[in-house]
Amino acid sequence: LLTGFDAPNAQVLYIDKPLKEHNLLQAIARVNRVAENKDYGLIIDYRGLFEELNTAMDMYSGAGLELFDKEDLKNLLLDADSVINQLRQDHTNLVNLFEKIKNKDDNEEYQVFLRDKKIRDTFYELLTNFSKSLKLAISIENAYNKIEEELKIFNKDLKFFIELRKNVAYRYNDKIDTKLYHQSMQNLINENIQADDIYNITNKINLNDKQEVSKELKRFESYEAKADIIMSRLNSSISEHCNEDPYYYKKFSEMIKRTLEKYKDKRISEKEYFQTMLNLKDENEDLKDLIVKYPKNIKNNGTARAFYGILKENIEKNLSENLVKEGEADYLNNNENNLEEDIADLSLDLCEKIKSQVKVDWHKNIDVKNNMAQDIDDALYDFHLDKNITLDMMTLDIMINKILEIAKERF
């Protein structure tokens, strides 16, 4: 077993044979090897090897221990008191995170407190630490006997915080590593708390399916919770699709943030917050036109709209940051309402130029990408000459690169 034995995923080693000195340390070191989602190993000793272990540690102290990885022998012997102290500390750390909660019976107040992602991440980490410490303490007979009275509190709090984690993760659309959290907590609850099964957290909701949305929102009572659920899914959708139309999704994200800030500042009611998020989730053409005022000739062309947003943002920024020359001033004064239409025409022109270059796996073809970049550069240069607008090199490079990035997503 010991020769060539290397199974860091092993959680428990049962010893029912005499082991001494190097062989004993080797056996313990190998089961105690740290692995993914494993902080330590456990030894079940049927032979009373405690004295042999002390002898081995004395014999190999100093230079002799260099034969072993220090991490494999870390915390080789844990006394019950140290395990209990760590458990109590982890429990205190978790409970103290919520010391500002006024009504400890109000689950909604806990969930609102955890709206901040940094606080949620801290909560998830503290809960993991507490559950691991509790699991270890329960597995050690001497420790278990010493905390038997406290176990009621520990188990009650573990159940409460796991339920809170489930609801919070769902509400804010957090992706939790179930390998890390789920199984050990499930087993711990089943064995010591006698609770119902924890159901798997499935955060995906099809926001376009009204029946599904309605069904999922019924799980939460408050308008605030319902609004948070929609908001978190909208933010995830924005992150997923932002490269397809960076300017639009940036503006969409800003609209969501402004709505949340209005609610936090009590400028809108809880119900208005929910209703606004409900309207935003539909993301229909009227909403898109509200977020970005698109000229008529590109309203039905998603790619041209995406190009338009990037061009409009950078051209207007370039004009505002640089001194406007006499010819530019004449164009802007005489075409105040036409700049957007001219940019829309440029967007359509770029669509055609890029589409003509597209071939299978074009985004892996350096020549095709260079040709596209040159076409974009030429079109922008012609626009600059035709409209008598100065575009600096940095702005040109930004627009060329961003147009190419959008093209990769859309062609």
C-alpha positions in Angstrom: 0.0 0.0 0.0 2.7 2.5 1.0 5.1 1.8 -1.8 4.3 4.2 -4.6 1.0 5.1 -3.0 -0.1 8.6 -4.0 -3.8 9.4 -3.8 -4.2 12.9 -2.5 -8.0 12.7 -2.9 -8.1 10.1 -0.1 -10.0 11.6 2.8 -9.7 8.8 5.5 -7.1 6.2 6.2 -8.1 3.2 8.4 -5.1 1.7 10.2 -5.4 -1.9 11.5 -1.8 -3.1 11.4 1.3 -2.2 13.3 3.2 0.7 11.8 6.4 2.4 13.1 8.7 5.2 12.4 9.1 6.1 8.8 6.2 3.9 7.6 3.8 5.5 10.0 4.8 9.0 9.1 4.6 8.1 5.4 1.1 6.7 5.8 -0.2 9.8 7.6 1.6 12.2 5.3 0.0 10.7 2.3 -3.6 10.7 3.5 -3.0 14.2 4.9 -1.9 15.5 1.5 -3.8 18.7 0.5 -6.0 18.4 -2.7 -8.7 20.3 -4.4 -11.5 20.9 -1.9 -9.6 19.0 0.7 -7.7 20.7 3.6 -6.7 17.6 5.6 -7.1 13.9 6.0 -8.4 11.8 8.9 -6.8 8.7 10.5 -9.0 6.0 12.0 -6.6 4.2 14.3 -7.6 0.6 15.4 -4.1 -0.2 16.8 -3.5 2.5 19.3 -0.5 4.1 17.5 -0.4 7.4 19.4 2.7 6.5 21.3 4.3 5.2 18.1 3.5 8.5 16.4 5.2 10.5 19.2 8.3 8.2 18.9 8.4 8.7 15.1 8.1 12.5 15.4 10.9 12.5 18.0 13.1 10.2 15.8 12.6 12.3 12.6 12.6 15.7 14.2 14.9 18.3 12.6 16.8 17.1 9.5 14.9 13.9 9.4 11.6 15.6 8.6 13.1 17.0 5.4 12.2 13.6 3.8 8.6 14.7 4.0 6.7 17.6 2.5 5.9 20.1 5.3 2.3 20.5 4.1 1.7 16.8 4.3 2.7 16.8 8.0 1.0 20.1 8.9 -1.4 19.8 11.9 -0.4 16.2 12.3 -1.9 16.1 15.8 -4.9 18.3 16.6 -6.1 18.2 20.2 -9.8 18.5 20.8 -9.6 21.9 22.4 -7.9 23.6 19.5 -10.5 22.1 17.1 -13.3 23.5 19.4 -11.7 26.9 19.7 -11.4 27.1 15.9 -15.0 26.1 15.5 -16.2 28.7 18.0 -14.1 31.4 16.3 -15.4 30.5 12.9 -19.0 30.6 14.2 -18.4 34.0 15.8 -16.9 35.4 12.6 -19.9 34.3 10.7 -22.5 35.6 13.2 -20.6 38.9 13.6 -20.8 39.6 9.9 -24.5 40.4 10.4 -24.2 42.4 13.6 -25.8 45.4 11.9 -29.0 43.4 11.2 -31.7 44.9 13.4 -34.3 42.2 13.1 -32.6 38.9 13.4 -35.8 37.1 12.4 -36.2 39.0 9.1 -34.6 37.0 6.3 -35.3 39.8 3.9 -33.1 42.2 5.9 -30.3 39.7 5.7 -30.7 39.3 1.9 -30.8 43.1 1.4 -27.6 43.4 3.5 -25.9 41.0 1.2 -26.7 42.9 -1.9 -23.0 44.1 -2.0 -21.0 41.4 -3.8 -17.9 41.8 -1.6 -20.0 41.2 1.5 -21.6 38.2 -0.2 -18.2 36.7 -1.0 -17.1 37.2 2.6 -20.3 35.5 3.7 -19.8 32.5 1.5 -16.2 32.1 2.7 -17.1 32.4 6.4 -19.9 29.9 6.0 -17.5 27.4 4.3 -15.0 27.8 7.2 -17.7 27.3 9.8 -19.1 24.2 8.1 -15.7 22.7 7.7 -14.8 23.3 11.4 -18.1 21.9 12.5 -17.6 18.8 10.4 -14.2 18.2 11.8 -15.3 18.7 15.4 -18.2 16.3 15.0 -15.8 13.7 13.6 -13.5 13.8 16.7 -15.1 12.0 19.7 -13.4 14.1 22.4 -14.4 17.3 20.7 -17.9 16.2 20.0 -18.4 15.3 23.7 -17.2 18.8 24.8 -19.5 20.7 22.5 -22.7 18.6 22.8 -24.6 21.4 24.4 -23.4 24.0 21.9 -24.3 21.8 18.9 -27.9 22.8 19.0 -26.9 26.4 18.4 -24.3 25.5 15.8 -26.7 23.2 13.9 -29.5 25.8 14.0 -27.2 28.5 12.7 -25.7 26.3 10.0 -29.2 25.4 8.7 -30.2 29.1 8.8 -27.1 30.3 6.9 -27.2 27.6 4.3 -30.8 28.5 3.6 -29.8 32.2 3.4 -26.9 31.3 1.1 -29.3 29.4 -1.2 -31.8 32.3 -1.4 -29.1 35.0 -1.8 -27.2 33.1 -4.5 -30.5 32.7 -6.4 -31.6 36.3 -5.8 -28.3 37.8 -7.0 -27.5 35.1 -9.6 -24.3 34.1 -8.0 -22.5 31.1 -9.5 -21.4 29.0 -6.5 -18.9 26.1 -6.9 -21.2 23.2 -5.8 -18.1 20.9 -5.6 -16.9 23.1 -2.7 -20.2 23.8 -1.0 -22.9 21.3 -1.7 -21.9 17.8 -0.8 -20.1 18.3 2.5 -22.9 20.7 3.7 -25.6 18.3 2.5 -24.0 15.4 4.4 -23.5 17.5 7.5 -27.1 18.6 7.6 -28.5 15.1 6.9 -26.4 13.5 9.6 -26.7 16.2 12.3 -29.5 18.6 11.7 -32.1 16.2 10.2 -33.3 18.8 7.7 -34.9 18.4 4.3 -32.7 18.0 1.3 -31.0 21.1 0.0 -32.2 21.4 -3.6 -29.7 22.4 -6.2 -29.5 26.1 -6.9 -30.5 26.8 -10.5 -30.1 30.4 -11.3 -31.0 30.4 -15.0 -34.3 32.1 -15.9 -35.4 32.7 -19.4 -36.5 36.4 -19.1 -38.4 36.1 -22.4 -40.6 33.4 -21.0 -43.3 35.3 -19.0 -44.7 32.1 -17.4 -41.3 31.0 -16.2 -40.5 34.4 -14.8 -43.8 34.6 -13.1 -43.4 31.2 -11.5 -39.8 32.0 -10.3 -40.8 35.4 -8.9 -43.5 33.8 -6.8 -40.8 32.2 -4.6 -40.1 35.6 -3.1 -42.7 37.8 -1.4 -41.2 41.4 -1.5 -41.2 43.5 -4.6 -37.6 44.4 -3.8 -36.5 40.7 -3.9 -38.4 40.2 -7.2 -36.7 43.3 -8.7 -33.3 42.1 -7.5 -33.8 38.8 -9.2 -34.6 40.4 -12.5 -31.8 43.0 -12.1 -29.2 40.3 -11.5 -30.3 38.3 -14.5 -30.2 41.4 -16.7 -26.7 42.2 -15.5 -25.6 38.6 -16.3 -27.2 38.9 -19.8 -25.4 42.2 -20.4 -22.0 40.6 -19.4 -22.7 37.7 -21.8 -23.7 39.9 -24.8 -21.8 43.1 -24.3 -19.2 42.4 -27.0 -22.0 42.2 -29.6 -22.9 45.9 -29.0 -20.7 47.5 -26.4 -22.2 51.0 -26.5 -25.9 49.8 -26.2 -25.2 47.4 -23.3 -23.1 50.1 -21.6 -26.1 52.5 -21.7 -28.4 49.7 -20.7 -26.2 48.9 -17.7 -26.2 52.5 -16.7 -30.0 52.7 -16.8 -30.2 49.7 -14.5 -27.7 51.2 -12.1 -29.6 54.5 -12.1 -32.8 52.7 -11.3 -31.2 50.9 -8.3 -29.7 54.2 -7.1 -33.1 55.9 -7.2 -34.5 53.1 -5.2 -31.7 53.2 -2.6 -32.2 56.9 -2.3 -35.9 56.4 -1.8 -36.8 58.4 -4.9 -38.9 55.6 -6.2 -40.9 53.0 -4.2 -40.3 49.3 -3.9 -43.1 48.6 -6.3 -41.8 51.2 -8.8 -38.4 49.6 -8.6 -39.9 46.2 -9.4 -42.1 47.6 -12.2 -39.1 49.3 -13.8 -37.1 46.1 -13.8 -40.0 44.2 -15.2 -40.2 46.7 -18.1 -36.4 46.5 -18.7 -36.4 42.7 -18.9 -38.5 42.8 -22.0 -35.7 44.7 -23.9 -38.0 45.4 -26.9 -37.3 47.7 -29.8 -39.0 50.7 -28.1 -36.7 50.2 -25.1 -33.6 50.0 -27.3 -34.6 53.2 -29.0 -35.1 54.8 -25.6 -31.6 53.8 -24.5 -29.9 54.9 -27.8 -31.7 57.1 -30.3 -31.1 55.3 -33.5 -31.6 56.9 -36.9 -34.5 55.3 -38.9 -32.2 53.8 -41.6 -30.4 51.4 -39.1 -33.3 50.7 -36.6 -33.7 47.2 -38.0 -30.0 46.4 -38.6 -28.4 45.1 -35.4 -24.9 45.1 -36.7 -25.2 48.7 -38.0 -26.6 49.7 -34.7 -23.6 48.2 -32.9 -21.2 50.0 -35.2 -23.2 53.2 -34.8 -22.9 53.2 -31.1 -19.1 52.9 -31.1 -18.7 55.5 -33.9 -21.0 58.0 -32.3 -19.4 57.7 -28.9 -15.9 58.1 -30.1 -16.5 60.8 -32.8 -18.5 63.0 -30.3 -15.8 62.4 -27.6 -13.1 63.4 -30.1 -14.9 66.6 -31.1 -15.6 67.6 -27.5 -12.0 67.0 -26.3 -10.3 68.9 -29.2 -10.5 72.4 -30.4 -13.1 72.6 -33.2 -11.7 74.1 -36.3 -13.5 76.7 -38.4 -14.6 74.2 -41.1 -15.7 71.7 -38.5 -17.7 74.4 -36.7 -19.5 75.2 -40.0 -20.4 71.5 -40.5 -21.6 71.0 -36.9 -23.6 74.3 -36.9 -25.3 73.5 -40.3 -25.8 69.8 -39.6 -26.6 69.6 -35.9 -29.4 67.1 -36.5 -27.6 65.3 -39.3 -24.4 64.1 -37.6 -26.2 61.0 -36.2 -27.6 60.3 -39.7 -24.2 60.6 -41.3 -22.7 58.3 -38.7 -25.6 55.8 -39.4 -24.7 55.9 -43.1 -21.1 55.3 -42.2 -22.2 52.3 -40.1 -24.1 50.8 -43.0 -21.1 51.3 -45.3 -18.9 49.5 -42.9 -21.4 46.6 -42.7 -21.2 46.1 -46.4 -17.4 46.4 -46.5 -16.9 43.9 -43.8 -19.5 41.5 -45.0 -17.8 41.4 -48.4 -14.6 40.1 -46.7 -16.2 37.4 -44.6 -15.2 33.8 -45.2 -15.1 30.6 -43.1 -12.8 31.1 -40.1 -12.0 34.6 -41.2 -11.2 35.7 -37.6 -8.2 33.3 -37.7 -7.0 34.7 -41.0 -4.5 37.5 -40.6 -4.8 38.7 -44.2 -8.6 39.0 -44.0 -8.4 40.9 -40.7 -5.8 43.3 -42.1 -7.9 43.9 -45.2 -11.0 44.6 -43.0 -8.9 47.0 -40.8 -7.7 48.8 -43.9 -11.3 49.1 -45.3 -12.5 50.5 -41.9 -9.5 52.9 -41.9 -10.3 54.1 -45.5 -14.0 54.6 -44.7 -13.2 56.7 -41.6 -10.7 58.7 -43.6 -13.2 59.4 -46.3 -15.8 60.4 -43.6 -13.2 62.8 -42.1 -12.6 64.4 -45.5 -16.2 64.5 -46.6 -17.5 66.0 -43.3 -14.4 68.1 -42.6 -14.0 66.5 -39.1 -10.6 65.9 -37.6 -10.1 62.5 -36.0 -6.9 61.9 -34.1 -4.9 58.7 -34.5 -5.8 57.3 -31.1 -9.6 57.7 -31.8 -9.1 56.1 -35.2 -7.3 53.1 -33.7 -9.9 52.7 -31.0 -12.8 52.7 -33.5 -11.0 50.3 -35.9 -10.3 47.8 -33.1 -13.8 48.0 -31.6 -15.5 47.6 -35.0 -13.4 44.5 -35.6 -14.3 43.1 -32.2 -18.0 43.6 -32.9 -17.5 42.0 -36.4 -16.0 38.9 -34.7 -19.2 38.5 -32.7 -21.6 39.1 -35.5 -20.1 37.6 -38.7 
